[in-house]
Amino acid sequence: MDSVFLALNMGTDIAGKAATQGGYAAATETTLAETVGLVISIVLAFTGAIFLVLMVYAGVLWMTAAGEEEKIKKAQKIIFASIIGLVITVGAFLTTNFLVPAIIAATKGGEIGF
């Protein structure tokens, strides 16, 4: 026996028309995963920019140290901390980009698609 289920239209087409007439863009069907992925991409871009700024700052600090051990040590600490931060960030990105889809595919019984 086939069951037929009908969903009640709650006016999504009306809301879309009203938004368009009001000068707003029509709503898109963006998933939560796409939104989170976009946020992660933006954060990673800022992380790369921060890394670059810190490396340039440490390099200038080192080059202008004129043999002062304190400034050289400070520049080395900044470089070391920047590299560690970048490694952690890239590791987190790789984990979420490769490991999580593999786990999801394994639990669903599908193929892993990189």
Order of alpha helices (4+ residues) and beta strands (2+ residues): alpha-alpha-alpha-alpha
